Amino acid sequence: MAVIDRKRIEELYARIGDAFNRGDLNAVMDFFAEDALYIEFNGTENRGKKRIRKAFEPQFRGDFGRILFHHEDVLVDEKAGKAVSRWCCTLELDGKPQEWSGLDVYVFEGELIKEKHTYAKASVPLLKEVQI
């Protein structure tokens, strides 16, 4: 696995955020590896660029109104090729401004996203049945 330095991870993260906020799905997809994994805040797993694109399409099509991510900070683990970002997302739902907060965990392989895990503050927690 190619290791990239902290500054480059921070630059990639800023460019990814810019592509999301411009509503440029093609630019966003350029950052993902072919076999990347995207896990949505609701636990849905999307493997591969085709499925990831499909998962993002409603957002970029405007199904939820104009969505903007306001990045609050990013923490980088250079050796692991990981970045954790904290953000606030604003959108207009039913004509009313709304916002919610969350985290994204990015795992980079070289300069491409290998994994993106999204976690969000929600009124109802996501519970999964587990074996004890």
Order of alpha helices (4+ residues) and beta strands (2+ residues): alpha-alpha-beta-beta-alpha-beta-beta-beta-beta
